[in-house]
Amino acid sequence: MFTALALMQVGRALSSRSFTEPFWRQPLRTNKVLMGMILAVIVLQMLVVYSPGAQGFFSTTSLSALNLLLCVGFALGVLVIMEVLKAVERRLQGEAGVPQDVGR
């Protein structure tokens, strides 16, 4: 659960870079601090889960490959849900003739 939540927050951070544009249309290099933080979260999370010293301190156990894949799947699920919501909002604003950056 701990790893799933951490990775879901990474997915959320990637999607939250823009309120309207899909995350894949924004180059990753435009926000180096965010990319550094995401890398740090992933590295630290893997250390907590797989490092014997950290496992004892945090009371964690190693994840199987399948469980880690499930955690990544949950993170991708969050990312997809957020991107779908942005697409729906863009479509609704486009149908209403409202400029997309109003109120942002």
C-alpha positions as CSV (number, residue, x, y, z in Angstrom):
1,M,0.0,0.0,0.0
2,F,2.9,2.3,0.9
3,T,4.5,1.9,-2.5
4,A,1.2,2.2,-4.4
5,L,0.4,5.5,-2.7
6,A,3.8,6.9,-3.4
7,L,3.7,6.0,-7.0
8,M,0.1,7.2,-7.4
9,Q,1.4,10.6,-6.1
10,V,4.1,10.5,-8.8
11,G,1.4,10.0,-11.5
12,R,-0.7,12.8,-10.0
13,A,2.3,15.1,-10.1
14,L,3.0,14.3,-13.7
15,S,-0.6,15.1,-14.7
16,S,-0.9,18.2,-12.5
17,R,1.8,20.1,-14.5
18,S,-1.0,21.6,-16.5
19,F,-4.7,22.1,-15.8
20,T,-5.6,21.7,-19.5
21,E,-2.8,20.2,-21.6
22,P,-2.1,16.4,-21.5
23,F,1.1,15.5,-19.7
24,W,2.7,14.0,-22.9
25,R,2.5,17.4,-24.7
26,Q,4.7,19.0,-22.1
27,P,8.4,18.2,-22.3
28,L,9.8,16.7,-19.1
29,R,12.8,19.0,-19.2
30,T,10.7,22.1,-18.6
31,N,10.4,21.4,-14.9
32,K,13.7,20.0,-13.8
33,V,12.9,20.4,-10.1
34,L,9.8,18.3,-10.4
35,M,11.6,15.6,-12.4
36,G,14.3,15.6,-9.7
37,M,11.7,15.2,-7.0
38,I,10.0,12.4,-8.8
39,L,13.3,10.6,-9.3
40,A,14.0,11.1,-5.6
41,V,10.6,9.7,-4.5
42,I,11.1,6.6,-6.7
43,V,14.6,6.0,-5.5
44,L,13.8,6.5,-1.9
45,Q,10.7,4.4,-2.1
46,M,12.7,1.5,-3.6
47,L,15.3,1.9,-0.9
48,V,12.7,1.7,1.8
49,V,11.1,-1.4,0.2
50,Y,14.2,-3.3,-0.8
51,S,17.1,-2.2,1.5
52,P,17.4,-4.5,4.5
53,G,18.3,-1.7,6.9
54,A,15.4,0.4,5.9
55,Q,13.0,-2.5,5.9
56,G,13.7,-3.0,9.6
57,F,13.2,0.6,10.4
58,F,10.1,1.1,8.3
59,S,8.7,-2.4,8.9
60,T,8.5,-3.1,5.2
61,T,9.0,-6.2,3.2
62,S,10.2,-6.6,-0.4
63,L,7.6,-6.6,-3.1
64,S,7.3,-9.3,-5.6
65,A,7.6,-8.3,-9.3
66,L,3.9,-8.8,-9.7
67,N,3.1,-6.6,-6.7
68,L,5.5,-3.9,-7.9
69,L,3.8,-4.1,-11.3
70,L,0.4,-3.6,-9.6
71,C,1.7,-0.5,-7.9
72,V,2.9,0.9,-11.2
73,G,-0.5,0.0,-12.7
74,F,-2.3,2.0,-9.9
75,A,-0.1,4.9,-10.6
76,L,-0.8,4.8,-14.3
77,G,-4.5,4.5,-13.4
78,V,-4.4,7.7,-11.5
79,L,-2.6,9.4,-14.4
80,V,-5.1,8.1,-16.9
81,I,-8.1,9.2,-14.8
82,M,-6.7,12.7,-14.4
83,E,-5.9,13.0,-18.1
84,V,-9.5,11.8,-19.0
85,L,-10.9,14.4,-16.7
86,K,-8.8,17.1,-18.4
87,A,-9.9,15.9,-21.8
88,V,-13.6,16.0,-20.8
89,E,-13.1,19.5,-19.4
90,R,-11.4,20.7,-22.6
91,R,-14.2,19.3,-24.6
92,L,-16.9,20.9,-22.5
93,Q,-15.2,24.2,-22.6
94,G,-14.7,23.9,-26.4
95,E,-18.4,23.2,-26.9
96,A,-19.4,26.1,-24.7
97,G,-17.0,28.4,-26.6
98,V,-15.1,29.3,-23.4
99,P,-11.4,30.0,-23.7
100,Q,-9.5,27.2,-21.9
101,D,-7.2,29.4,-19.8
102,V,-10.0,31.5,-18.2
103,G,-9.8,31.4,-14.5
104,R,-6.4,29.7,-14.4
